[in-house]
Amino acid sequence: MGANRYGDKTAITFMGQETSYAELEARANSVANVLADNGVEAGDRVGLYIPNTDQFPEAYFGAHKAGAIPVPLNLRMDPNTLEFVLKDGDVDHMLGSPLLAGGMDTEEGRIVGPTELAERAGVSNVYVSGVSEGDVVNYSQATAEASSEFETVDRAFDDVACQPYTSGTTGKPKGVLLTHENLLSTIEAYEKGGLPIDPDDSIVLVLPLFHIYALNAIQGTYLYNGATMHLIPRPDPEMILQTISTNEVTNFAGVPALYNMMWQSYREDPDAYDMDSLTDVICAAAPLADDTRRTIEEAWGVPMTEGWGMTETGPAGCVEPARGVRKSAGCIGPALRNVELKLVDPDSRETRIAAADLEPHPDDDIDFSDDEQVTGEIAIRGPTVFEGYYDRPEKNEAVFGTEGWFYTEDIARVDRDGYFWMVDRADDMIIAGGEN
């Protein structure tokens, strides 16, 4: 988390409250002590049923310190699916948010409360602030009384560090086993490639932390490098714009639906928001309409880049360089450093474009006028690629080939600059409420 290097520097802001790196470290230590005192051991799964609040980072890193494997829970999943995830993931400890304590009704459906969800799924140990009924641990009281010193449990580089779940849009969600090496290699890939971050940078984080992009590409990368995260719990376009303007934020990441909402609010009163501090903005999940992208770039004076990745890749894959060759919307850029990509026939898996054909520049003998040759299923290899799906041996056998290649089922084409363009996604994605 960078506490030793950045100490009193602000790591997180949330609803006007600032948390320094040293304070985040202390809070994570308290969480680790509470978990250890309640029987959590190395390798145990700990569910995180928490929205984008300042509780999430301390819970996530606290679980890591205790040697546990955090399982971020998608708040947009229906109760039956969440119950499945908890049972499938062998989760027996769950940290919940007091904001969800009584459950709530939303436009997408009902969000079940953490104690009710735990009872449905048979989770024995639940931690929620302000709740002391039955076996529920009062999270805020317990962490306040716990020591802020903790000796982090040793874990190996290739031990599982995190178990997020796929969205399950085309079947049951699958637990993705990401190791410490996967997470750190992703941070390194972004740091050295498409997302260079330093302590002077800051970002507004509204993308949900239960998704791998916010969890590791943003939270992991920014906190590793001493930057500041401004957490916003819901996709409120005016709140986002005001936070950027007031705090002179340098970076932002969103999905097309969120950018469209922000642009609608911005253009109604552009003088109300100062966007001059922005140096980089990223569009994830799907391409933004080209005219909207160009309009935002011109109005805000900042390049917008796109990228590609998956939960299974931590999510490192491709990023379009903000200051490299500029392309139109839909370009996901070249492969990040330490990551190899090749294109294969989706049926036979015969290689069409090898990774070596693109490094350091595309080979001259590639016929880019032949759409079939330069289009195919993405296969990816490297230290960011996950260990496998939890308790899914048949699926693991199907998606992994020889020599460490993971076959993604996503279809892309490559151009003469070595930049990839997404053609089709294996799983249909639903974008709702500013996230996919």
DRENMI-974553 format. One line per field, with one value per residue (C-alpha): residue in three letters; z, x, y. Coordinates in steps of 0.5 Angstrom, whole numbers, plus 500, padded with zeros to 3 digits. Layout:
REM residues N
res = [ALA:...] .
w = [Z:...] .
u = [X:...] .
v = [Y:...] .
This chain:
REM residues 436
res = [MET:GLY:ALA:ASN:ARG:TYR:GLY:ASP:LYS:THR:ALA:ILE:THR:PHE:MET:GLY:GLN:GLU:THR:SER:TYR:ALA:GLU:LEU:GLU:ALA:ARG:ALA:ASN:SER:VAL:ALA:ASN:VAL:LEU:ALA:ASP:ASN:GLY:VAL:GLU:ALA:GLY:ASP:ARG:VAL:GLY:LEU:TYR:ILE:PRO:ASN:THR:ASP:GLN:PHE:PRO:GLU:ALA:TYR:PHE:GLY:ALA:HIS:LYS:ALA:GLY:ALA:ILE:PRO:VAL:PRO:LEU:ASN:LEU:ARG:MET:ASP:PRO:ASN:THR:LEU:GLU:PHE:VAL:LEU:LYS:ASP:GLY:ASP:VAL:ASP:HIS:MET:LEU:GLY:SER:PRO:LEU:LEU:ALA:GLY:GLY:MET:ASP:THR:GLU:GLU:GLY:ARG:ILE:VAL:GLY:PRO:THR:GLU:LEU:ALA:GLU:ARG:ALA:GLY:VAL:SER:ASN:VAL:TYR:VAL:SER:GLY:VAL:SER:GLU:GLY:ASP:VAL:VAL:ASN:TYR:SER:GLN:ALA:THR:ALA:GLU:ALA:SER:SER:GLU:PHE:GLU:THR:VAL:ASP:ARG:ALA:PHE:ASP:ASP:VAL:ALA:CYS:GLN:PRO:TYR:THR:SER:GLY:THR:THR:GLY:LYS:PRO:LYS:GLY:VAL:LEU:LEU:THR:HIS:GLU:ASN:LEU:LEU:SER:THR:ILE:GLU:ALA:TYR:GLU:LYS:GLY:GLY:LEU:PRO:ILE:ASP:PRO:ASP:ASP:SER:ILE:VAL:LEU:VAL:LEU:PRO:LEU:PHE:HIS:ILE:TYR:ALA:LEU:ASN:ALA:ILE:GLN:GLY:THR:TYR:LEU:TYR:ASN:GLY:ALA:THR:MET:HIS:LEU:ILE:PRO:ARG:PRO:ASP:PRO:GLU:MET:ILE:LEU:GLN:THR:ILE:SER:THR:ASN:GLU:VAL:THR:ASN:PHE:ALA:GLY:VAL:PRO:ALA:LEU:TYR:ASN:MET:MET:TRP:GLN:SER:TYR:ARG:GLU:ASP:PRO:ASP:ALA:TYR:ASP:MET:ASP:SER:LEU:THR:ASP:VAL:ILE:CYS:ALA:ALA:ALA:PRO:LEU:ALA:ASP:ASP:THR:ARG:ARG:THR:ILE:GLU:GLU:ALA:TRP:GLY:VAL:PRO:MET:THR:GLU:GLY:TRP:GLY:MET:THR:GLU:THR:GLY:PRO:ALA:GLY:CYS:VAL:GLU:PRO:ALA:ARG:GLY:VAL:ARG:LYS:SER:ALA:GLY:CYS:ILE:GLY:PRO:ALA:LEU:ARG:ASN:VAL:GLU:LEU:LYS:LEU:VAL:ASP:PRO:ASP:SER:ARG:GLU:THR:ARG:ILE:ALA:ALA:ALA:ASP:LEU:GLU:PRO:HIS:PRO:ASP:ASP:ASP:ILE:ASP:PHE:SER:ASP:ASP:GLU:GLN:VAL:THR:GLY:GLU:ILE:ALA:ILE:ARG:GLY:PRO:THR:VAL:PHE:GLU:GLY:TYR:TYR:ASP:ARG:PRO:GLU:LYS:ASN:GLU:ALA:VAL:PHE:GLY:THR:GLU:GLY:TRP:PHE:TYR:THR:GLU:ASP:ILE:ALA:ARG:VAL:ASP:ARG:ASP:GLY:TYR:PHE:TRP:MET:VAL:ASP:ARG:ALA:ASP:ASP:MET:ILE:ILE:ALA:GLY:GLY:GLU:ASN] .
w = [500:500:508:509:503:503:510:511:504:502:500:499:500:501:502:505:509:508:509:509:507:514:517:511:514:521:519:515:521:525:520:520:527:528:522:526:532:529:526:519:517:511:505:507:503:506:502:501:501:500:495:493:500:505:508:502:501:509:508:502:504:511:509:505:511:515:509:507:500:498:494:492:491:485:488:482:482:484:491:488:484:490:494:489:489:496:497:490:493:500:503:511:513:510:511:510:509:514:508:506:513:512:504:499:493:486:479:478:483:491:494:500:506:509:514:510:505:510:513:506:504:510:512:519:520:519:520:520:523:528:528:534:533:534:531:527:529:530:525:527:534:533:529:533:539:535:535:529:529:525:523:516:514:509:503:497:490:487:492:490:493:490:488:484:480:473:471:469:463:459:465:472:475:476:481:478:482:481:485:488:482:477:481:482:474:472:476:473:466:467:470:465:459:458:465:468:475:480:487:484:480:483:480:481:482:481:477:482:486:486:478:477:473:479:484:481:475:479:486:486:481:484:491:489:486:492:488:491:490:490:492:489:491:485:478:479:473:477:483:479:475:481:484:478:478:486:487:481:479:474:471:470:468:466:461:455:459:464:459:456:463:464:458:458:465:463:456:460:464:462:466:472:471:471:467:466:471:467:463:462:461:459:457:459:457:450:445:446:440:435:435:443:444:439:443:450:448:445:450:456:452:454:450:451:451:451:453:453:459:463:470:468:466:472:468:464:456:451:452:447:449:450:447:441:435:435:433:432:437:438:438:444:443:443:448:455:457:459:456:449:445:439:434:432:428:433:431:430:435:429:429:425:427:432:438:435:428:432:436:436:430:425:420:413:410:414:409:412:407:408:414:415:416:421:425:430:437:442:446:451:455:461:469:469:467:472:475:473:475:482:482:475:472:465:464:465:461:455:456:457:451:451:453:458:453:455:450:451:446:444:437:435:429:428:424:421:427:432:435:436:435:438:433:438:445:447:452:451:456:460:461:467:471:469:469:465] .
u = [500:506:505:513:514:508:506:502:501:493:491:484:478:471:465:470:474:482:485:493:497:499:492:490:496:493:486:488:492:486:482:487:487:480:480:485:482:476:479:481:487:492:488:481:476:473:467:467:460:462:461:466:467:473:472:473:481:482:478:481:488:487:484:491:495:491:493:486:484:479:473:470:462:458:453:449:448:441:441:441:447:450:448:451:458:459:457:461:467:467:467:466:467:464:465:459:458:453:450:447:445:438:438:435:431:434:432:435:432:433:440:440:443:449:446:441:445:450:444:442:449:451:456:458:462:459:462:458:458:453:450:451:445:447:454:455:461:460:466:467:467:472:477:477:478:484:491:493:500:500:505:503:502:507:505:508:509:505:499:492:491:484:478:474:468:466:460:456:452:453:452:454:459:466:471:478:484:489:496:500:505:499:496:503:505:499:501:508:505:501:506:511:506:500:498:505:503:507:505:503:497:490:484:476:474:467:468:466:472:468:471:478:479:478:480:487:489:486:487:493:497:495:496:503:505:503:498:491:484:478:472:465:460:455:456:453:456:455:459:464:465:465:470:475:474:475:481:485:484:489:486:479:477:470:465:461:455:458:462:455:452:458:458:451:452:458:455:449:454:461:463:462:467:475:477:484:488:486:492:489:482:481:475:474:469:467:469:466:462:468:464:463:470:473:468:470:478:477:473:477:484:486:487:482:485:482:484:482:483:479:478:483:489:489:486:492:492:492:492:492:498:496:501:503:500:493:487:480:475:475:482:485:492:498:500:502:510:511:505:504:498:497:491:488:483:477:475:482:486:491:496:494:499:504:506:513:510:509:515:518:514:509:513:513:510:504:498:494:489:487:482:482:489:489:483:482:481:486:490:495:501:505:505:499:495:491:492:485:478:476:474:473:477:474:473:481:482:478:481:488:493:500:506:501:497:490:484:480:474:475:476:480:484:491:493:500:502:501:495:489:482:476:471:467:467:465:461:455:456:451:453:448:449:455:459:459] .
v = [500:505:507:506:511:516:516:522:523:523:516:516:521:520:524:530:525:524:518:518:512:511:511:506:502:502:501:495:492:493:489:483:483:482:477:473:473:470:465:467:463:463:461:462:466:473:476:483:486:493:499:504:507:508:501:497:499:497:491:489:490:487:481:480:482:476:471:471:471:477:475:482:481:484:489:488:481:478:475:468:469:472:466:462:466:465:458:456:460:457:464:463:470:476:484:488:495:499:502:496:493:493:492:497:497:500:501:494:490:489:489:484:486:483:479:476:474:471:467:465:462:459:464:463:470:476:483:489:496:498:491:486:481:474:472:478:482:490:492:499:497:491:495:501:496:492:493:498:493:487:482:481:473:471:468:466:470:464:463:466:473:475:471:476:473:473:477:470:474:467:462:461:466:463:464:467:465:471:470:475:475:476:482:485:484:487:494:493:493:499:503:501:502:505:508:511:514:518:521:527:524:523:519:520:512:511:504:499:496:489:489:488:494:498:493:492:497:503:502:497:502:508:506:502:509:514:517:519:516:520:515:516:511:512:514:521:525:532:530:527:533:537:533:533:541:542:537:538:531:529:522:519:512:510:506:509:510:514:519:520:522:526:530:531:535:538:541:544:549:548:554:551:546:547:540:543:539:532:529:522:519:512:509:502:496:498:504:511:513:517:524:524:522:527:532:531:531:538:541:538:538:531:525:519:512:505:498:491:486:481:479:473:477:482:486:487:486:492:500:505:510:517:520:515:513:516:512:513:510:502:501:498:499:494:489:492:490:483:481:477:477:472:471:464:461:461:454:450:455:455:461:467:472:470:474:474:477:484:485:490:492:488:483:486:480:480:482:487:487:480:481:473:473:479:477:472:470:473:468:471:469:472:473:477:471:467:461:458:458:456:448:448:443:442:449:450:445:448:455:453:451:449:453:457:460:463:463:468:467:475:476:482:484:488:493:495:499:493:496:491:493:489:486:481:479:472:474:479:485:489:496:499:505:507:500:494] .
